[in-house]
Amino acid sequence: KGPPFQFESGEKLKNFVSTVRYSPDASKVAAVTSGSQIILFDGKTHDVLKKNIGDQQGAILDCVWSKDGKSVVTASSNGTIHVTDVESGKTLNQVSLGSQKHQMVQGLIHLNDELLGITQGGDLLNFGKTLSKGPQSSECGHQSSITAMFVTADGIVYTGDTDGIVVSWTNGKGSRCGSYDVSKDDSRKRHTGTVVGLAVANGTLVTVGS
């Protein structure tokens, strides 16, 4: 009902509900919780159709329906993304991005038939049309104030921020360096404090942190 729009059901859930999504034809509703649950409701009556489908672990942060309405894609706090068949309740595919906080996908969306995800580290991941493997590409930027910058002779820009993240920029596209890159499964150590200085010496990027 609404506005303000609300989804009402007589089903009482023990855990926090992270997301509620209607299927493309609005015949079903998927609700995901912090207790690793996917619950399916009837789109009109809001009666429970199925409980606890799939085998996700950790709190489910977001979900999105497939275009054909036959499966639900979920992102969990353990750094995994699952594709679950709503009819059988079985996991069709699973991708692991890592268990560190910055690798957790907290938002999912389908855009132009491609699945996109945003991580808590601020990376925008493109999984393509099917979640057959990890992200095909990633875009990134800073999530906090930029505190240092260095420009090379060939026009590459390096920037550092208060979170200890260093990003290199080429033709307006940013990529992480010396820290982590989710799409490349890069989990190298980074600065834990503010980046206060950047320089390139003999082809090597040198960074200074507070």
Secondary structure, 3 states (H helix, E strand, C coil): CCCCCCCCCCCCCCCCEEEEEECCCCCEEEEEECCCCEEEEECCCCCEEECCCCCCCCCEEEEEECCCCCEEEEEECCCEEEEEECCCCCEEEEEECCCCHHHCEEEEEEECCEEEEEECCCCEEECCCCCCCCCCEEECCCCCCEEEEEECCCCCEEEEECCCCEEEEECCEEEECCCCEHHHCECCCCCCCCEEEEEEECCEEEEEEC
